Amino acid sequence: MKHYLGIIGFGGMGGWHRRYAMQSDVVELAGIYDIDPIRCDAAREAGIHAYGSLEELLSDERIDIVTIATPNEVHKEIAIKAMQAGKNVISEKPVTLCTEDLQEMIDASKKYGKVFSVHQNRRWDVDFLMTKKLYDSKEIGRLFTIESRIHGSRGIPGDWRGKKEHGGGMLYDWGIHLIDQALQVVSDSKVSEIFCRFDHLTNKEVDDGFRMDITFENGVRYLVEVGTYNFVSMPRFYILGEMGSAIIRDWQDKCEVVRCKEWYQSNVTPVVTAAGLTKTMAPRDELTTETYYNERPASDVHDYYRNFCKAVEGTEEQIVKHTEMMRVLKVIEAGFESVERNAPVKVDI
Ligand SMILES: NC(=O)c1ccc[n+]([C@@H]2O[C@H](COP(=O)([O-])OP(=O)(O)OC[C@H]3O[C@@H](n4cnc5c(N)ncnc54)[C@H](O)[C@@H]3O)[C@@H](O)[C@H]2O)c1
């Protein structure tokens, strides 16, 4: 069954949805609407139908799916209008800015009987999938520390992302992806504490980087860090388990695992430091550890649209669920509260 898609907001991500939704082979593009006439003209020049208004797009009866790719603060209003007009809705992330607004969107999807989800496309990232597999397989035992970082060095973009009124800032922009991943990795426990700190190196109004410590009820400590002022980057994932450690250095790298074979070693060669010798910090060798590389799993991000269409047809459950969307926003809200109070915040999420 073919579905017809209308895209609202035809900027960077709107253009991306146009290509990527088509490649998923389950939707036809009916057209786009952008509040900026220049973007509508750009669409027309590319042979894409541009509607004259949001209402015109929403009244096209062929369209059964609407993707919202506007700045963050208008997702809610457009999503509710679209569902009211009988459309199933994919909102770009963050789905909206607070849990209260999200509840209104969820209520609208129930009231109008429409499928409604958020585009958490980074659930298909192979670095995240390898981390999740390591957590689930326990091949280096129970994981107790996971550090998830992304680092750039160009500051926060100079567009709406730098403005509070548009829902700017890195916590909403990148944080939402990495927090969603964290809750997917540690899927067997609730979150009990959030401690978050913001950077303001290139922007005073919103965070241009942040560091969030997420403590899970089962004891897992999960760090999410986004930096835009890092001229040397840390690895994408650094993971500690009870029987070994792992590292994923970059987005597309394999997962390097060092597994402990023997805990005790009688003859440890000390390492030399400026202040003397240390055995405690001496590296292990192959007598007591083994090193191997976990392959990147197969992953196809086009499955997002494929799943959404099946959810519309009623043959599959939507992958990104309302309860998951709500949990992520609750963590974000606790993050803002923690920054405000400059202290850890106890939660039950
Ligand atoms: N999932 C991802 O990987 C990913 C990546 C980038 C951006 N995004 C998200 O996509 C959304 C758009 O980001 P972007 O980078 O494309 O921004 P952008 O500035 O490039 O594009 C936004 C477009 O929306 C239009 N617009 C603004 N208000 C509108 C309204 N009320 N009605 C219709 N059009 C309107 C603007 O004119 C602009 O063309 C954001 O929510 C962002 O967080 C997601």
The ligand as an ORCA input file, in Angstrom:
! r2SCAN-3c Opt
* xyz 0 1
  N      16.683     13.675     13.250
  C      17.760     14.308     12.870
  O      18.800     13.714     12.666
  C      17.712     15.793     12.672
  C      18.794     16.470     12.084
  C      18.680     17.846     11.879
  C      17.539     18.512     12.293
  N      16.526     17.829     12.885
  C      15.306     18.523     13.326
  O      14.579     18.946     12.175
  C      13.916     20.159     12.446
  C      14.322     21.196     11.401
  O      15.709     21.390     11.468
  P      16.527     21.930     10.191
  O      17.938     21.695     10.458
  O      15.936     21.369      8.947
  O      16.209     23.496     10.276
  P      16.184     24.510      9.057
  O      16.267     25.862      9.647
  O      17.212     24.118      8.040
  O      14.754     24.295      8.399
  C      13.547     24.621      9.048
  C      12.551     25.086      7.987
  O      11.285     25.240      8.612
  C      10.659     26.415      8.070
  N       9.639     26.880      9.023
  C       9.794     27.586     10.168
  N       8.616     27.746     10.801
  C       7.689     27.157      9.998
  C       6.285     27.003     10.100
  N       5.590     27.493     11.138
  N       5.639     26.342      9.107
  C       6.313     25.854      8.034
  N       7.655     25.980      7.877
  C       8.334     26.602      8.869
  C      11.819     27.389      7.864
  O      11.482     28.394      6.937
  C      12.920     26.436      7.361
  O      12.939     26.349      5.953
  C      14.283     20.540     13.874
  O      13.278     20.119     14.749
  C      15.551     19.775     14.137
  O      15.758     19.479     15.501
  C      16.597     16.496     13.059
*
